[in-house]
Amino acid sequence: MKILVAGGGGREHAICLALTKNANVELYSVMGKKNPGIAKIARETLIHAETDVPAVRAFAKEHNIQYAFIGPEAPLEAGLADALTKEGIGCVGPVKAAARIETDKGFCRELMNKHGIDGCPAYKLCKTPEEAAAFIRQYPGDLAVKPTGLTGGKGVKVMGEQVDREGAVEYAMTLKDQVIILEERLLGEEFTLMAFTDGKTLVPMPLVQDHKRAFEGDVGPNTGGMGSYSLEDHTFPFVTETDYARALSIMQATVNALAKEGSPYKGILYGQFMNTKTGPKVIEFNARFGDPEAMNVLTILNSDLFTIAEHIISGTLSAQDVSFEKKATVCKYLVPTGYPDKPHAGDVITPGQAENTILYYANVELENGVLKTLTSRTMAYVGVGAGLAEAEKYAEAACRNVTGNVRYRSDIGTETLFAKRIAHMKELRS
């Protein structure tokens, strides 16, 4: 069966590896930059912008592609799923109207409000920077300032965390020609719940916690994600059974609301939640796998991802289609020196010994057998173990054995950082 994967990052490398565990899958790829891991296993590769819908459609038709798996958000916003579906190609990835759940934060909040969906923080939509600035100045508490469009996980500024009140005003004034959303600042512990959905049925994946901040100790600017971890029981001690059920219910209600709006949602729904003292609140939804979170869950997926994809497309997905190993995972991204503000490209890197880990390539160049950094996250190791400490030990050793001008966060997945998360939630709820 011929399947096209759009995208060339670490997330897409994980998707491709999972799909090709099925010997009957013939993999095709379209990506803006050549990912050496994907190129190695793909039958044919088109190095081209995934957002150029006519070019991707022509490539798919040329190779008689039957299925497509769309990795990043930008081609979803460009309507790639719509175009391929019209050609009779089944897509894992929502149509443009349904993908607005991620690509338009204002749409997301208005949808939740209209359908009475739980977990929506207080918010205000501002049509101009001046309107936003005036609201920030008179608001009695802290706010999160967000552009409504795509920002690659780097566009949010939180008062009391990244900026003060005047800093929030200054940031809002830079957001020209778009709606700005101001939301109450949420306090708690973040967690990610991703699920497969065929537009009706929702099948959840293990909980994952991402680390956005660039440097150890959760300091520095936001990034696309420096790493993430999951536990062997697929949940977290700071997320109660009630919290989990509520988060899953919020996601199901959102899928139901999109169907009622005439935009059935098929693909991966990513819920980023803040677990507050009163329960989970929605920070945002993403219309695809998270990166790095995809690498955690796909590394321990027992089931055949291609069969899951078929059932998503045909509308026959069930919980029996999906199972995961009872293992913990720790993902650590290696990034160029200077990332994210001034990343240095062109440096040679050499992986070393790695035990009980999977290496996923991301923004890296392979030239005459030599790996070189580019300007974004380079590659990630996912350690797998019976528990968090074992998985972290393997990921840490693999990263430490890489030579070259790269760095990583050694604290991700450590017992020390994990204990802080648990203690923080206990303090909030005491």
N, C-alpha and C positions, 0 to 999 in steps of 0.2 A: 504494500500500500504506500502510495506516495504522499508525503506530508511536508509542507513548507513551514519552516520556522522563521518568523520575522524578528530581527534583532540580533545584536552581536555582543552582548555583555555577559557577565558572570551568570546572571539569571537564565539567559538563553542557552548558555553552555550546559547548565544543569538540566534544562528542559530537553535539550537534544540528547544528552547522555541517557536520560530516563526513557525517552522514546525509543532509542536504538537498542534498548535491552530486549525489545521485541524483534526477533530475527526477520520478520516479514515487513518491517518498516524500511522504506527507502527515503532517506532524509535529503531535503533540499533547503537551502538557506539564502536569505537576503539580509545583508547587514551593511551599515555605513562604513565600518572599518573591519578589516579581516581579523576575526578571532581565530587564532591558530588551533584552539581546541575544537571549535565547530568545523573549521575547514578540513580537519583531519578525518572527520567521520561523515561529512556530507557528500552525497553523490555529485551535486552541482551547487556552486555558490555564485550568487550575484552580489558584487560589491557595489552597493548603490543605496541611496537614502531610502529607508523603509517607508518614509512619508510620501514618496513619489508613487501615488496609487496606480496611475496608468502603467508605469514601468514594472511594478511588482505584479500587476494583473497580467501583463504581457508575458512575463517570465513564467508565471504559474500556468498560463494557457499553453505556452510553448512546450512545457514539460508534462502536460496532462496531470497536474496536481489535483488530488482528490480532497485533501484536508489541509487546513492551515492552523497554526498555533501562533498567535500574535503576542510577542513578549512585552514590548514597551508601550507606554501610554500614547506617545506622539502619533504613531500610525493609526491608533484607535480614533484619536481626535480627527485625523485626516480622512476617516471613513473607509479604511482598508477593509474592515470586516464587511461593510455594506457592499463594496465593489466585488469582493471575492464571492460572497454569498449569491449575488446576482449571476455569477458565472457558474453556479452549481457547486461551488467549493465549500465544504462544511468548515466553519470557523470556530475555534476556541478563542473567544474574545468578543466582547459585545459590539453591537452596531453603534454608530456615532451618537445617536440619541440616548442610548442607555449608558454609554461611556461618560456622559456628562456628569455622572455621579462622582467622577474624579476630575474631569477637565474643567468643570465650572462649580467652584465651591459654593457660590450663591445658589445655584440650582439645587445642589445637594441639601442645603439647609432649608430651602423653601419646600422641597419635596418632603422632607422629614416633618416640617411644620404642618403642611397641608394634610398629610395622612396620619398625623398624631403619633409619629414614631418616637418611641422612648429614646432617651440618651442624647437629645439635642441640646447643646449649651445655648445660653442666651447670646444673641447676635444682632448686629445691625449692618445692613448693606448701605454703603456710601457710594454715590455716583461720581464724586469728585474728591481729590485730595483735600481740598479746603473743607468739605463737609466732614471728612474723616478727622482732620486735625481739630476741628471745633468739638467734635464728640469726645475725642481722646482727652482734651483739656478739661472738659466738665465732668467726665466719668469718675465716680468716687474710688473705684478700685483699679486693678490691673487688667490689661487686655492683651489678646493676641492679635497682631495686625497681619492680615493675609491678602495677597492678591488673589482674585478669584480664579485665575488661570493656572496653567502648569508652571511649576518652579523647580522640578527635579528634587524636591525635598529640602530646598535651601531658601525658600522665599518667605518664611514666617519669622517674625520678630516678636518675642514675648517680653512684655514689661515685667520688671522685677527679676528677670533672668538674663536677658540679652541687652535690653535697653531700658533707660528710665523714661519718664513721661515725655520729656522734650525729644529724646532719641526716637521714641515712637512717632511723634509728630513729624520729625525730620524724615523718617523712613516713609511714612504715609505720603509725604509731599513728593517723593520720588516716583510714586506709582501712578504715572500719567496714563490716560486713555484706557482705563479699565475700572471695573467696579472693585471696590475695596471692601473686604468683610472684616468687621471688628467683633471679636468674640470674647466672652468672659475667660479669664485665665483659669485653667483647670489645674488643680493640685492633686497629685497622686502618683501612681505607678503606671507607666504605659505597658500595654501588651498588644500583640498582633494576633488576630484570629483570621485565618484565610480559609476559604471554602470553595469547593467545586460546586457549580450550579448549572442546571439545564434550563433555568428559567422558572422552575417550580420547586424542585427538590434541592436542598442545600446539604452538602456533605462536608463537615468540618475537617480541618487538618490540625496537627499539634500546635499548641500555642508557642509563639516565638517572641523574644524581646530583642529589639534592635537597639543599636547605640549610634545615635546621629552625630554626637559631638566629636570633633576632630582629634582631641587629645585625651590622654588618660585622666581619670577622675571626672569625666563628663564635663570638660571645659573646652573652650574654643568655639569656632564657628560650626554651624550645622554642615553636614556633608550628605551625600547620598546614602550613607550608612557605613560605619567602620567595622561592623561585625554584629553577630547575633548568636543567641543560644536557645536551645530547647531542652526539656527534661525527659527522662525515660518514661514518665507517666503521662507525658503530653500536656501537662497543665503546669501551674505555678502555685506555690504555697500562699502567695499574696492575692490569688484569684480564687474566691470561694466557689462552691458548686452553684450557688445562687447567682454570683457575678457572671459565671460562664454561661449559664442558661439564659441570663438576661441579654448578654452580648450576642449570643446566637439568635435569640428571638428578634433583636434589633435588625440583624442582617436578613433574617427571613422576611421581616416586615418590609424591608427596603426592596428586596426582590419582588415581593408581592405588589408594592406600590408602583414599581416600574412597569410591571405587567398591566396594571390598571391604567397606567398612563399611555399604553399602546407601544411600549418599548421593552419587550421581553429581554431579560438579561441572561446571556449564555456565556460561560467562561469561568474565570476565577474572580471571586469577590474578596477583597482585602479590607478588613476592618481594623483600623488603628484606634484603639481605645485608651482612655485614661481612666484607670480604676480609682475613683474618688472615694471619700468617706461615705458617700451615699450610693455608691455603685458605679458601673461603667458609663462613661460619656464618650460620644463619638468625636475623636479629633478629626478624622477624615476617612473617607473610603477611597480605595484605589481600584481601578478596573482591570487589575492584572496581578500576577505574582509580585511580591516585594523582592527587592534586591538589596540586601543579601538573604532575606528570609526564605526565598525559594530554594536556596542551596541547603538550608537546614532540613526542610521537609522532604525534598526530592531525594536527598541522599539516603533517607531511611524509608522511602516508599516501597512497600512490598508488592503492591499491585502493578499491573501493566498500565502505564500512563496512556498508551495508545488506545486501549479499550475504554479507559475513562473518557478520553477525548471523543471517541465514537458515541458514547452514551450521552455525553453533554450535547453533542450536535443533534442526535436523534431524539432528544427529550426523554430518554429512558434511564437516567442516572438513578442509582440507588446506593444506600449505605454499604451494601454487600460488594460493591465495585472497588471499595477503597480500604486499604489497611496499611499500617505503618509498623516498623519494628519498634519494640519497646527499648529504645536506645536513646541516650542523650547525645546532643550535637553541640559543637562550638565552632562558629565560623569567624575567622579573622581575616580581614582584608589587608593586603600589602598595598601601599600607595606611594607615589613618587614623593621625594623630599620636596617640601614646600606646599604640598596639597593641604587644603583646597584653594588657597588664595593665589599662590605662585608656584604651581607644580613644575618640576624640572623634567623635561622629556629627553629621550635619547640615551639614557644610562643603561649599561649592560647589567642584567641580573641573572643569577644562576641559582636555580633551586637545588637544595641538598637532600639529605635523607629525610624521608617522611614515612611514618608508620601509622597505620590505621587512620589515614586521612584520604580525602579526595581533593585534588587540585582543580579548581575552576579558573580558567583564564577569563579576563575581562578586557580592559583597555591596555593591551600589550601587543608589541610587534615582534614577529619572528622573522629574522633576516639571516639567511645562510646558516640556519641552525642556532642562531644567537637571539635570546630574548632581550628586548629593549623597552623601557618605560615610554608611555605616551603621557597625556596630560590629565587623565582621570584615574580612577581606581584600577590598579594593575591586575591583581589576581588574588584569589582567596583560597585558603585551606579550610576544610571542614573536618574536624576531628570527631570520631564516633567512639562512644564508650558506654559501659554499663551504667555510669552515672556522670554527673557534671564534671567532677574533678578529673576523671579519667579522660573524658572527651577534651577538656581544656588542656590537659597535659600533652596530648597528641598534637592538637592544633598549635600550641605554643612551640613545641619542639620543631615542627615543620617550618614555622615562620622564622624561628631563630636560625635555622640552617640555610636560609636564603642569603646569598651574598649580593651586594649591590646597593645602589643609592635609593633605598626604599625604607619605609618605616611601617609600623603597625601598632595597634593598641594591645599591649600585653595584658591589660586588666580585664578584657572581655572574657566572661565565663569563669572568672576566678571566684572562689568561695567568699573572699573578702567583699567583692562588689555585690555578689548575690545576697550576702547577709545584710548589706546596707539596704537593698531593695525591700527585703522582708521587714526589717526594723522600721523603715520609713512608713510602710503601710500600716503596721501595728500602731505606730505613733499617731497617724492620722485618724485611726478608728478607735483609739482608746478614749 
